[in-house]
Amino acid sequence: MNTMAEARLQTQKKSSQDGQETSLWSSGFGMKLEAVTPFLGKYRPFVGRCCQTCTPKSWESLFHRSIMDLGFCNVILVKEENTRFRGWLVRRLCYFLWSLEQHIPPCQDASQKIMESTGVQNVISGRAPGGAGEGQVPSHVRKEVQRILGHIQAPPRPFLLRLFSWALLRFLNCLFLNVQLYRGQMKMVQKASQAGSPLVFLSTHKSVLDGILLPFVLLSQGVGVLRVAWDPRTCSPLLRALLKKLGGLFLPPEANLSLDSPEGVLARAVVHATVEQLLASRQPLLIFLEEPPGVRGPRLSALGLSWLGLVVQGVQAGIVPDTLLVPVAVTYDLVPEAPHDTCALAPLGLWTGALAVLRSLRRWGCGRRVCVRVHLAQPFSLQEYIINARSCWGSRQTLEQLLQPIVLGQCTAVPDTEKEQEWTPVTGPLLALREEDQLLVRRLSWHVLNASVASSAVMSTAIMATLLLFKHQKLLGEFSWLTEETLLRGFDVGFSGQLRCLVQHTLSLLRPHVALLRIQQGDLLVVPRPGPGLTSLARLSAELLPTFLSEAVGACAVRGLLAGRVPPEGPWELQGVELLSQKELYCQILLLLHLLPQDLLLLQPCQSCYCYCQEVLDRLIQCGLLVAEETPGSQPACDTGRQRLSARLLWKLSGDFTDSDSDDFEEAEGRYFRLSQQSRCPDFFLFLCRLLSPVLKAFAQAAAFLHRGRLPDTESGYTEQLFQFLRATAQEEGLFECADPNLAISAIWTFRDLGVLQQTPGPTGPMLHLSPAFASRDSQEKLGQFIRQFICS
């Protein structure tokens, strides 16, 4: 402890001497022992390790510390050295020669093997339930199988793949400054591909370009032709035909029919046989776990769940001994297209796609090009996860059971139970699985999505947007501070270079959303543009939330604990006088965790809420916001020598010892904390609270809208009502970061789970109306007060 204190003191002294470009916050916070300069590449955390609780064997394999020293490569930088030829002509034709030299394994037509599979034969012969035995001629069913198979896939064409790779390489060089890939992460994937098990890449979905960028990157690194599971809603029939010849897969519409439908049974059997054939032939598969950009709804994709369920079903059936899952993420400085204002994506055709390409080239060619990072997390065994994950399942309750009695003041005890919240509907082939397997697929999806987000790099535009939203004045110094804090929390950043050049490049990318004003002495004043500009900055700053999520939840929980004791506008010294017991902090953190949606938190299913409460408290202590208060006559918090053994087992399922140093809520009653009185704490506390303010303020405004809204109404109709109210409030109060349709949907679904809104069948579909428990203004005011206690003004 003395060594750490001395190192922190030296860091503070060094930071105070660095001059004008050092932020006032750059010392005294974070788990740092020395001042680092991330812009020169001296420190980068290695991100992307798999879960040690669910997949301990995979965590040990496919990784060696030597791969942490490997650098980055620019995938779209192709020169003469990347080909087998040399000369002046090669330098001009290097893109074309490189595409010819890519190894594309021969792709055989697997239609006959799919036709002869057991599942399809059972349906054709009528032996399967709902099969073709009731009066249907098998030859007709065979033609139907061929039609469904033609809708799903087509044999990839090597010549078309090489031609498309050449054209895509030229397009990406015109569109992007670079596409960076970490060689250490790629080394893990290449080592996993040599193990003999098929690879399944599970990716986030930030842009429509992800579906063509990821196959190009993995083909260039020798992984092979990637089969991509596309969303049929985003493609026209002509574009689907082209993508199928490039390795695309499409789920037939008949697969979403009911379980007792003969057409649905046949389509699901063909899809299942297709996935079995892909796994048996060791072809890599790419599945998007998030909904396409611009689609309003849950974060987890129903289509992605269906494809992942087929993979899980194939492994459980013994088609292959095992499958390796690879979490993937792609991050952009700015997403090339972001149709947030559309309610749903229109199908993209060849001509509209070509026009979009030309518009992108014209728009991005006039300005500064953006940078892209591709992240590949550590592969892990699906078979190992299936065996170990079931032991982590515990009892769960709905949000109505957990929070409604507390919101209405009927009880004060917070149940120590996990929250059950699933917003993605079960459709398609996932319906054919057992309920236990459906739950396995859902939790696996959340687990992989958490790993993908954790391995994603924070881009410079997200940091700059956060600083501009929170009205920071010294952009150079605070950009450096926020970058350092990001790195020290185990997250990577997607940029490097000189600080001043980075800030200039980032401001040039954000130029449509900010106004640059020159003031005296050559200084530059950066002001966010009101209206849509603030909304766009809020979307960019949301990418920084996973980095500080634990501290942000803890800060808002502390704000809620102090709400009834100290006025929000009171001085920081007055708030620091209050004693905060560890048990009260745990309860307040649990309340906030239950209120916030799972789409935002992305908690690992193997981690209990109680363990996460311990992690949140530890982060608040480590970053210096909370200090332990030694009460007279109590045992010092740092004295571990005289602690009595608990009556319960000290060894918990999590197998993790944290700085909280407690095993139960009862043992935490004697621990007390105060807010630190360091001069930098008020600003840092406010910074953390503001990270969660958009979603909390949207929930508070949704509670205030309950007595104004016109109910009963359909879900889409009431969502539009609430969104218009958020926009009107933004114009009056300047809260443009809350004027987001996704926040409106999230608030309505959370209120539905909480029992504020109820759904009943209607002539035009399900109708929303107020529940009897929240029909009175008094109950609605209690709901608003419960939410507003976590908001720091």
N, C-alpha and C positions, 0 to 999 in steps of 0.2 A: 504493500500500500504506500510506503514511503517513496519507493522508486517511482510509482505511478504519479504521486503528487509532485515529486520533483520534476518529472518529465512534463507534466501538465503546466507547471510553473514556468519551465523553460520555454514551452510552446507559447504561453501567454506573453512572455517577455519578447520573444522573437516576433510574434504577431504585432505587438505594439510598435515595433521598429520598422515595419515593412512599408510604411508610408501611406499615401492616399489610396492606393488600390487595394488595401486590406480592409475588409468589412469590420464593423464594430462587433459583429456576432461571430467572427471567425475563430474565436478562442473561447474556451470554457464550456463548450457543448460537444457532444458526440464522444464516441469511444476511441479517442485518438491519443497516441503517445508521442507523436512528433508531427511537425508540419510537413505536409506532402504537397507536391506540385503535380496534380493529375494531368495537366495539359502537356507535360513533357513525357508522359507514359511511364513515370517511375512507379506508379502504384495502380494496379487494376485487380479487383477481386475476381476469382474464378467462380462463375455462377453456373447453375444448371445441374448440380448434383441431385440425384434422385432421393426419395424418402428413405431414410435409414430405418424407420419403424416398420413400414409395409414391405420394403424390398431390401433387406440388409445384405443379401448375397450379391444382388445387382450393384449395390452401392460400393462394394469392395472390388468388383470386377470392372473391366473396361475403363479403368482409370489408373493413371500413374502420374506422380507429381511432375514428371518431366514435361508432360503436355501443357502444363501451366506456363511454361516459358516460350511456347510457340506464339508467333505473332499473328497478325491479320493479313488477309489477302483480299485484293479487289477483284471480284469474280469477273467483272465486265472489262477489265484491263487486259486485252489480248494483244500481244506483240509478236514480232518475228520469232522470239525465243520460245513461244508457246507452240510452235509448229516444228515439223521435222526438216523444213527447208530454210534456205537462206538466200538473200539477194534483194535487189531493189524492187523487183516485181512481187516478191513475197511480202514485203512491207506494205504494199498497197492492197494485196489480196489476203492478208493474214486472217481476217474474219471468216472468209469463205473457206480457206484451207483448214482453219481450226474446226469449223463445223463438219467438214468431211472426215476429220480424224477422230471425232467422238465415237466411242465404242457403243454401238446400239445392238444388243443381242437380238437374234432372229425371233420374231414374234409369231408363234404358230396359232392357227385358228382352233380355238378350244370348244367350238360349238358342239362337235360330236361327243366330246367327253362330258360336257354339261348335259347333253341330251341323255347320255347313258348313266348319269348319276342316280343314286338310289332314291333320293327325294323326288326327282322329276319323274322317274319311272313309276313310283308309287302313285303319283297323281294321275299320270297317263292311264295306268291300268285300272284305276278306280279303287285301289286298296287303301288309299289315304282318306281320312275323313274329309268330306266335301270335295272329293276328287271328281274324275271325269267318268264315273261309272254309271251315272243316271242318264242313259239315253244318248250320250255323246259318242261320236265316232272317234277312235284314237287318232286316225289320220288328221282329222280336223284339229285335234288338240296338239298334235305335233307341229302343224303349221302355226298354231297360236304360240307355241313355245319358241319357234323361230322368230316370230314377230316380236315377242317380249324380249328375246335375247338381242335382237337388232336394236331395240330401244335402249338397252342397257349399255352395250359396248360394240366395238368393231375392232378388227385386228389393226394394231398401229402400223403405219406406213413409214419405213425407215427413210425413204427419200423425202417425204413430206416433213418428217421430224428434223432432218438436217437443214432443209430449206427454211423451216420455221425458226430453228435455232440461229441461223445466220441473220434473218430479218430481225429477230428479237434482240440479238446482240447489238445491232446498229440502233435499234429503237431505244434500248436501255441506256446506251452511251449518250444519246441525244437528250434523254429525259433526266438522268441522274448524274450527279457528280461522281459517285462511287457506290458500289454495293459491297459492303464489307462482310467478311465471314471469318470467324475465329478458327484458326487452324487446329487448336487444341480440341474444340468441340467436334470438328469434322473428323479428327483422328479417332475419337471415341466411336462415332457412327461407322467409320470404315472398318474399325476393329470388330464392331458388332455384326456387320454384314458378312464377315468371314466366319462367323460362328455357325452358319448353316440355317439359322431361323429366319423367317421372313420379317421384314421391317415394316411397321405401320407408323407413319408420321401423323401426329395429331397436332393441329395448328390452330392458332388464333386467326381472326379474319378481319384485318384492318382495311383491306382494299380489294377490289375486284382483280387487281394485278397479281395478288398473292397466288392465284391458281396457275398463272403462267410463269411467274418469277421463281417459285420454289422448284418446280420440275427442271427449269433451266439451270439453276444453281446446283442441284444434286446430280444432274446429268454431266455437268462440267467437272464434277469432282469424282466421277467414276462410279456412282451408286447405281446407275441404270435408268431405264425409262420408268418414270413415276406414273402410276395410275391414279388419277385425281378424281375424287367423288364430287362432282359438280352439283350445284343446285339447279334443277330444271327451270325454276322461276326466273332465273337471271339470263337465260339464253333463248334465242329464237330457234325454230327447227333447223334452219340452215347452219347456224352457228353450232348447234349441238352435233350435227353431222361432221363438221370440221373437227371439233374437239374430241369426238370419239375416235377419229383417225389419228389423233395425237396422243391417245392414251386415256381419254376421259371416260368416266362412268356416270350413268344417270339412273336414278331409281324410277322404275315405271310407275305411272299413276295408279295402276291396279293394285300395287303392293300396299296402298293405304286403305283398301277396302276392309270391310268387317271380317272377322275370323271365320264366319260361316258362309262367306261368299265364295263360290267355286272359282271365279276369276281371281279373287285375292289369294286363295290358296295356291293356285298355279303360279301366279306372279311371284309370290314369296318363295316358292320352291325353286324357281329359276334363279332368283337373286341369290338365294342361299348357296345354290350349286356354283354360281359364278364366283362368289367370294371364296368358296372352298377350293376352286380351281386356281384362283390367284394365290392363295396361301400355299397350296401344294407346289406350284411352280416357282415359289420364292420371289414373286414380283413385288416390289415395294408399292405401298398404297398410301395415299395422302387423304386424310379426312379433316374437315374443318369443324371444330367444336363450337364455334361461335356463329351466330346468324350473320348473313351478309350485311355489309355496311349500308345504312339507310333504311333497314327494315325495323320498324317499331315492334318491340316485343321482348321476350325474355332473352337473356344473354346466351344461354345454352341452346344450341341448335337441335331441333327435333330430328332433322335429317342426319346430322352428325351422330346423334344417339343411335339412330337406326343402323347406320353402317358399322358403328363400333359394336353394337349388339350382335351383328352378324359375325364379326371377327371373334368375339367372346364365345359365341355359340359354336363356331368352327373349332376353336381350341378345346372347348369342353367335349366336343364330339370325337376328338382324337384325330382330326384331319392332319394336323401337324403337332409334334410334341410340345412346341412352345412358339410364342411370337414375341418379338421385342418391340416395345412401344417407345417412340421418340417424341417428346414434347417439342414443338417448334413455335417460333414467333418471328414476325417481321415488323420492324419499327421504321417509321419514316420521319424525317424532319417535318414534312407536311405531306399528308396523304394526297396523291395526285387527283383523286376525285373524292368528294365527301357529300353525297346527296342526302344531307340531314333534313332538308326541308320537304322531302317527298315522303308520302305515307307508305309507299311500297315501291320496290324496284320494278320498273317496266322491263320486259324481256329485251335483252341486248341482241341486235342483229349484226350481220356482217357489215352492212353499210353504215349503220349507226355507230358500230365499233370503230370503223375506219375514220369516220368523222370525229369521234372522240379522240382518237390518236392524233389526228391533225390539229385539233384544238389544243391538246396537251402539249404538243411540240411547239405550237405557236406561243402559248401562254408561258411555258417554262423556258422557251428559248429566249424570250424577251427579258427574263429576270435571271436570278441566281438559281442554279440547279440544286436539288436537294440531295441529301445523303440517306442511304438505306443500310440497315443492319439486319442480317439474318442470324437467328439464334437457334442452335440445336442443343437441347439439354441432354443429360446422360440417359442412354437407353436403359430400360428396365424390363424384367421378365413379366409377362402377363400371367403366366402360370404361377409364379411366386406371389404375385399380388392377389390372385384369386384365393390362394391358400391362406395367406396371412391377414387379408383385409377383413374377413368375416369375424375374426376375433376382436376387432375394434368396434363392432356395432353395439350400441347401447339403446336404451329406451329414449324415445323422443315424444314431444308434445307439440301441438299446434300453437301458433302465435296467439290465438284467442284464449287458449288455456293458460298460457304463460303470462301474458301482459294485461289482458282485459280487466281482471280483478284489481290489479295494481293501479291501472289508469283511472278506474272509477272509484278508487279509495276503499274497496271492499276488503283488501288485505295489504300487508306490507312485506311479507316474506317472499323472497325471490326464489322460485324453484330452481334447484341445481340440476336442470335437465336440458338436454339438447333440443334445439328448435327444428321442427320438421317444416320445410318450406320448399316446395317444388313448383315452379312456374311453367316449366316446359311441358307441353302435353305429350302423352305417350301415343305415338302414331307409327304406322308402317310395320316393318318386321319386328319392332320391339314389342308389339302387342302379343306376338306369338310366344314370347319367352315367359317363363314362370315369374311370379311377382318377386321372388327372391333374386332372380337374375336381373330383372329390371332395376332393382335397387342397387345391385352390384355395378351395373353399367352407369347409372347416374353418379354414383360416388366415385367411380373411376374417372368419369369425365371431369368432375370438380377437382379431383386430385391432379389430373394432367393439366387442366386449365390453370390451376394455381402454380404448377411448375413452369408453365410457359410464361406466365406473367412475371414470375420471380426471376426468370433468366433474361427477360427483355431489358434492353439498355434504355436509359433515360436520355432522350435527345435534347439538344440545346434549345429547341423551340419550347419544349415543356417547361424548362427552367426559366427561360425569359418570360413566358406567358404568366407563370406564377408570380414572378417579381413585379410585373406590370400590374397584375390584378390587385396585388396587395399594396400597391403604391410605394414601392421602395424607391429611394432617391439615388443611391450610389450603385448603379447597375454593375460596374466593373468589379467592385469589391464583393458585392453580395452575390453576383454570379459565381465568383470563385468560392465563396463560402458555401453556397448551396450545392455546388458540384462536389466539394470536399465532403460535406455531410452525406451526400448520396453514396459516395464511394465507401465511406466508413461504415455504412449500414449494410454492406454486402451487395449493393446493386452496382451494375456497371453503367457507364455513360457511353453514348454513341458518337463521341467526337474527341478531337485532340487538336493541339496547335497553340498558337499564341492567344492570350486572353483577349486582347483588343481586337484581333482579327476575327475571333469567334463571335464576339458580341456584334461586330459590324455585319458579319455574314447572317447571324440570326435575325437582326433587325431588318435586314434587306428581305428576308423571307417573310417576316411579319408585317411588311410595309402596308398591305391592304387593310390591316387591322389597327394600325397605330399611326399617329401623327408625329412627325419629327420637327421640332422647333429649335432654331438656333437662338441662343441667348448671349449675354455678354461674356467676354473673355473666351470665346470659341467653344463654350460648353453646349451640349445638345440636350434638349428636354424631350423626353419620349412620353407621349400621352396616348392612352388607349382611346380608340374611337368609340363613342357610345352606340348602343343598339346592337346590331349583329356583330360588330367588332368585339365587344365584350363577351358575347356568347361564344364566339369562336375561340377567344383566349381561354375561356372557362373550360371548353372541351380539351384544349391542349394541356392545360394545367392539371386536368384530371389524371393524366398519365403519370404524374408525380405522386399521386396519392398512395399507391402500394408501397412506396419507399418509406413513407412516414405514417403508415396506417396505424400501427400499434400506438405510437406516441399521440397521434391525432385522436384516437378513441379514448386514450387515457386523459388527455387534456380536456375533452368535452365531458367526460365523466366527472372530473374534478370540478368543472364549471357547474355541472348539475348538482354536485354535493354542496357547493358553496352558494347556490342560488337562493336557498332559504335562510341563509345566515348573514351574508354580506351583500349589499346592493352591487349590481354589475358595474356601475360607474364609480364604485369606491376605489380608493387608492390601493396599490399593490401591497403596501405595508400592512394595511388593515386585513387583507385577505391572507397574508402570511401568518397572521396571529392565530388563525383557526387551526385546531388540531384535527387531523383526518385519520380515522382509524382504518386499519387495513381491511377489516370486515366491511366497513361502509364503502370503501373503494371497490372491493370485489362486487358488492351488490350493484353499485352504480354502473360499473363496467358491464355487468351481465345485462342490465336493463337496456343499455345502449346497443349491445351486441344483438339482443333479441329484436330491437326496433329496426336496425339497419338491415337492408335486404342482403340475401346471400350472394346475389349478383355483384354487389359492391365489395363485400368482405372477402369472398373466395377463400373461406377457411378450409383447411384440409379436413376431410371427414375423419381421419384417424386422430385428430387433435380435439380434445374436449374443450368446452367453453371455460371450464375451471383452469385448465392448463394455459389457455390463452389469456385469462385474467392475470395469471402469474407473469406471463411474458410481458403484458402491457405494463404492469407495475414495475417490473425489472427495467424496462426501457425508460420509464419516467425517472427512475433512480439513477440510471447510468448516464442519462443526458443532463442530469443536474437540476431538473425541475422540482423534484421531491427530495427532502432530506429527512433522515430518521430522527425522531424526537425521543430522547431517553427520559421517561417519566421517573420521578423519584421512587426508589425502592425496587424498580424493575431490573431485570437482567439486561445488560447491554446487548444491543442487536448483533454486535460483532463477536460476542462471546459464545462460541460453540462448544466449549469444553465442558460446561456444566449443564447442558441441556438434558432433560429427562427423555427417555425413549417414549414414543407415543404408544398408546395401547393398540393402535392399528399397525399393520405392517408398514415399515418405512419404504419398502420397495413398491413403487407404483407401476402401473402398466406402461406409463409413458417412458419410464426408465431415465428420467431427466431430472437433474438437480438444478434448481434455479436460484437466483439471488433472493427470491422472496422468502426462502427459508421457512416455509410452513407447509403442513400436510393437510390441514382442514380449515374451514372457516372458523371453527371454535378456537383453534390454536392461534389464529390471526387477531383475536380480540385485543391482545396486549400490545400490539405493534401500532405505533402512531407516527404520522409524518406531518411535515409542514411544507408549504411552498417556499422554495429557495428565495432569498432576498438579494441575489446577485443582480446587478444593474441590467443585465441582458435578458433576464428571465421574463419580464412582462412582454417584450416584443416576440420572443420565441414562443411563449404560451399562446399569444394571439395568432401567430403564424400557424401553429398546429390546429387551433380551433377553426380557423378560416378554411382549412383544407376540406373539412366536412360540412361547412356552412351551406353550400349549394343544395345538397340533398336534404339537410335538416330544415332549411328555410322553405324549400318546396313542400315538405311534409307539413310544416306549420301553416303555410298558406292554403294547403289542401284541407286542413282541419277548419280553418276560418271560412272556407268556401262551402262547407257542408250545408249551412242554412241558406245559402244563396243559390245553390245549384238546383236545376229542375230535375227532380226525381219523381217517379222511376224513369230510367232511360237505359238505352243499350250501353255496353261498355265503351264502344267506340264513340258514341254520342257524348257520354259524360266525360270521356278523356278530352274530347275537343272543347267542351265547356271549360274544363279546368285549365287547359292550355291557353285558351283565350284570356282567362282570368290571370294567369301567370304573366302573360304578355302585357296586359293592362297594368298590373302591379309594377312590372319592370319599368314601364314608362313613367309611372308616378314616383316610385321610390328609387329607381336606378339599379334594381336587382336583376340585371340582365343575365347573370349566370344561372338564375333559376328558371328562365324562360326556355326550357328545353322539353320537347314532347316526351322524351324518354323518362325524365323526372316525373312528369305528370302520370305516365303509365305506372311507374314504380310506386308512386304514392297511392294510386287507386288499388293496385294489387296488394300493397301492404295493409291498407285499410280493410280490404276484403278478408285477408287472413286474420286480421285483428278482430273481426266481428263488427266493425263499424258499418260496412256495407254488406248486403246480402244479395245473393243471386237467385232469381226465380225464373222458371221457364215462361216465355212469352210467345206471341204469335210470330214475331220476326226474329226470335232468338232469345238468349238469356237476357234478363232485365236486372238492372241494379236498383236497389232501393235502400233507404236507411234502416238499420236494424232497430228494434224497439229499445235496446239498451242505450243507443245514442240518438234517439229521436228528440230529446229535450236539449235546450240550449245549455243547460248546466253541464250535462255530460259532454257536449261538444267543447265547452270551455275547459273542462278537465283534460280532455285530450290535447287541446292546444297548449295548456300549461305544461303538461308532461313532455311535449316535444320541445317547447321553447326553453326549458331549463338547461338543455344541452347546447344552446346557441350562445355564443359570446359576441356581444355587439361591439 
